[in-house]
Amino acid sequence: MTFIIRSALVKNRSLWLPGLSAVRAISSPGGPTPPFTTLSVSQPATAVTHIELHRPEKRNAMNKAFWREMVECFTQIAEDPDCRVVVVSGAGEVFTAGIDLMDMASEVLQPEVDDMARTSWNMRRIIAKYQETFSVIERCPKPVVVAVQGACVGGGVDLITACDIRLCTQDAWFQVKEVDIGLAADVGTLQRLPKVIGSRSLVNELALTARKMYADEAKESGLVSRVFPDKEAMLAGALEMAGEIAGRSPVAVQGTKVNLIYSRDHSVAEGLNYMATWNMSMLQTDDVMKSAAASMEKKSPKTITFSKL
C-alpha cells in the first residue's frame, strides 16, 4: 500500500509553492487513485499530499469503501517521510453530502437479527470502526488542511473537525444533520465541535436544530480561519499554506501538532509536563541550529534542507 500511494505522488516534486497549473491539476476530474475507489491522491508540491474526496456524481457521499479507504490512506501517510503536510478537498461542486444512506443502510440501519446483547455489541463495534475513519486524521502527525466548498453535511462536519486548519469558500455551508435522520452524531462532531467553536450555546443550537451555518458565520465562530471567493482561490490558498508548513522543520511541525492536541484534552499543568518530556529529546536535533542560523541571516526556513522524518 505504501508503494502504491508513493507512486501516486511522484509528480511536481520540485515545487514548494503552487502555481496556477498546480491548482488546476489537483482539481481536475482525473478520477480516484487506485487502489482507492473514493479518493484521489496526488502531490501538487514538494512534501505536500493532496487527498480529494472523489465521488462527485454522488456529491462525495460517504459509502462503505470511503470509511475504509480513509483509514488505509492516512495510516500510510502518517508513516510516509516524503509527506509533511496534507490538504483535503472534495471533487465537484460540494465538499460532501455526508453519509451515503443507501449504501450504508444494510449495515447501520438493518443489523443482523440476534439477541439484544449481541446485536448491541456488534453495533458498538461498527460505530467504533467508523469513528476511526476521522480519528486517524487527528492522530496523523502531519498537519491536515481541509478546504470546503459548497455543502459540508453530517459526516463532513465530523471530518473537518478532526483536521487542523479549516478553509472554505464564500458559498460553503455546514450542517450537523444527524438529528434530522433520527440519530445523535456518533463519529466525532459532538466531541470535537465544542472544542473548535468557543460558544457551547452555538454548538448546541447547531446540533439540536440541524440548521445550516454559512461561511461568514463559520468564520466568525472560529469553525474556519479563512473564507475565499471561490474554489480555485481556496485551493491556491490551501496549497500556499501547506507549502509554508512543509518548508519548516518536520520535527518542529509534527511536535507542535502532537502537543496542541494533547493540551486541548488535558490541563495546562499536564500539557506543560508533556511538553517538557517531549522536548527533552526533540530539542536535540540539528534542525534547531539550522533554523536559528537561517533566522539570524534573515533567510526563509524554506531555504534549509531538513532531513526526512
N, C-alpha and C positions, 0 to 999 in steps of 0.2 A: 504493500500500500504506500509506504514512504517513497519508493521509487516512482510509482505512478503519479503521485502528487508533485514530486520534484520535476518529473518530465513535463508537467503542465506549466512549470514556472520558469522555463529557460529563455523566454523572450524578453528583450529590453533590459537585460541586467545592468547595462551601463548607465541607466537613468537614475538620477537622485530625485529630481522634481519633474512632474509630468508636464508634457506639452499637450496641446490640443489633441494630437494624434493618440496619445496615451489615454486621454479621457474618452475619446470616441471608441477606442479599442475595447475598453472594459465595459462599455455599454452597448456593444454590438451584439446582434442576435446570433451568436455562434453556437448556441446550444450547450447542454450540460457537458462537463468534462468526465469522460469515462474513468473509472467505473461508476461514477455517480450518475444518477438519473434526475436529480432535482437541484444540483449545484454546479455552477461553472467556476472553476478555479484558475487563476492566472497570476502573473507577476508583472504589473504595469510599470514598476520601478524597482530599483535595487533594494532588496530586503523587505519589500512590501508585497504581501499576498492579498489578492482580492478574491473574496468569495461572494458570488452573486446567486441569490435565490432565483432558480431558473425554471419556473412553470408559468410563464406569462399568460399562456392560454387559459390557465386556471387561476389567474390573479395571484400566483405564487402561494396558493393554498397549501397547507402543510399536510401531506399524505404520510402513510406509514414509512415509505422509503426516506422521506426527509428527516424524520425523527432519528432514524438510524444513521443516516449519512452525515448529519451534523456532528455526531459523536465521533465517528470514524475520522472525519476531516480535521476537527480541532485537536483530537488526540495526536494525530501525526504532526500538525503544525506546531503544537506545543514543544515537540522534540526536534523540530527542523532548525538547524543552526543557520540556514540561509534566510530564514524569516525573522524579522524583528518587530513587525507591526502588521496588523490585519485590518482591511477595510471590508465591511459587509454592506451589500446593497441588494436591491431587488430589480429583476428584469421587467421591462414594460412600464405601464402607466402607474402601477401601485406597488408599494413595498410588499405587503401581504394581506390577504383577506382572512388570515388566521387558519384555524384547523379545517381540514377537508372532511367535513362531517360524513359525506357519502362514502369516503374511503375508510374512515376510522370507525364507523358505526358498529360494525360487526364485533370489534374487539372491545370498544369502550362502552357502548350502549347495550350490547347484547352478549354479556359474558356467558361462558359455559354454565349450564344449569348444574348445580351441586348443592350440598347443604350450605347454610348461610356462612358458617365459619370459613369453609374452603373457598367459597366464592369471594368472600371479603379479603382473604389473604391473597388471592390471585389478583384482585383488583388493586390492592395496595402495591403489589409487585409491578403491575402495569403503570400505575401513576408514577412510581419511583423511577421507572425506566424513562418515561417522558420528561420528568424533571431533570434527568441527567443531560438531556439534549441542550439545555441552556446553562446548566451549572458548569458544563465543560468549557463554555465560553469564559465564564468568570474565573475558573481555575487556570486557564491558559495563561502562562506568564507574559505572553506578548500582548501589548495593549491592543484593544479592538475598537475601531472607529466605525460606527454604523451610520449609514446615510439613508434617510427615509424620504420617499416621495409619495404623494397620494395617500391612500388608506394604509393604516397600520392598526389592524384589528385583532383583538383576542390574543392568540399566541404570539402575534407580532410585538405586543407590549411586553409579554414575558421575555421575548428575545432581546429587545433593545435595552431593557433594564438590567440585563446581565452584561451589557457592553460597557466600555469605559468612557467613551465620548460619543454623544449623540448629536447628529446634524439633521436638518430637514429642509424641504423646500417650502415655499410660501403656500402651496396648495395641499400640504400634508395635513392629515388629521389622525387622531389617536382615539381608540375606543376600547375600554375594558368591557368586552361584550358578553362575558360568560353568564351573568345573571339573566340575560335575555334568552338564553338557551337552557335555563333551569339548573345551573350548577355554579358553585363557587370556583373562581380561578384557582387552579391547583398546581401549576408548574412554575411559579415564581413571582408573578405580578404582586400578589398580596404581601409577599415577603420583601421584595426589593423596591417597589414603587414608593412606599413610605420613607425609604432611606434616600431616594432620589429627589423627591419633592418635599419641600420643607413643611408644607401645610398638611397635617393629618386630616383636617376637615375636608380639604380638596380631594385627597386620596379617597376618603370615604364616599364623597359625593360621586366621583367618577366610577368607583367600583360598585356602588349600590344602585345608581341610576342608569348606567351604561350610556351616558350621554357622550357626545363627541367633543374632543378638545382639539381646537385648531392651532395652527402654527404659532400665532402671536401669543396665545395663552400658554402654549407649551414652552416658549422661550421665557416668558415672564415667570412661570412657575419653577423653571430650572430643569424641566424634563429634557430640553435640548439646549445646547450652548450657542448655536448659530442657526440662522434662517437664511436660505439662499433663494434667489428669484426663480430658479428652475433647476431641473435635474443636472444638466450639463455643468452649470456653475457649482452646484453642490458637489459633484464628483471631482471637479477640479480642486475645490477647497479641501475635500477629504484627502485627496492624494497629496496635496501640498502639505497638509498637516501630518500625514503619515510619513512623508519624506523628512520633515523636521524631526520627528520622533526617531525614525530609523537612523538618522545621522548622529545620534547621541550614543554614548556607551551602552551596550546591551546589558551590562552588569548593573549600571545605574537605573536604566529604564525598567527592567524587569523587577529589580529590587523595590523600586518605587511603587509599581503596581501591587506587588505582593503585600507590601506594608500598608498601603492605602486601604486595601480590602480587609486586612487583619484589624486595623484600627477602627474601621467602620463598625465592626462586630464586637469590639472589646472596649474596655475603659481606657482613658488616657494613660493611666499608670501601666496597664498591661501592654498597651501599644508601645510605649517608650521602652519598656523592658524587652519586648520582642525586637524592637529596632536596634537596641544596643547589642543584643545577641547576634542579630543578622549582620550588622556592620563590623563586628569584631573580626569577621573573616572577609567580608566583601570589600572592606577598605584596603585590603592587601592585594590590590590589583594595579597593574601598570596603567589602567585607564584613568586613574585619578591624576597621576603625574602628567600624562599626555594631555588631558583636558585642561589642567591648570596651566601648562606651558602654552597651549593654544590661546587660552583666555588672556594671559599676560601679553601675548603677541598680537592680541586683538584679531585672532583668526576664528573662523566659524568651526564648531565641533565637527562639521561635515568634511573638513579638510583632513581629519585624523583617520587613520586606518586602525580600526578596532578589531581585535581577534573575534572570531565567531564564538558564540556561546550555545 
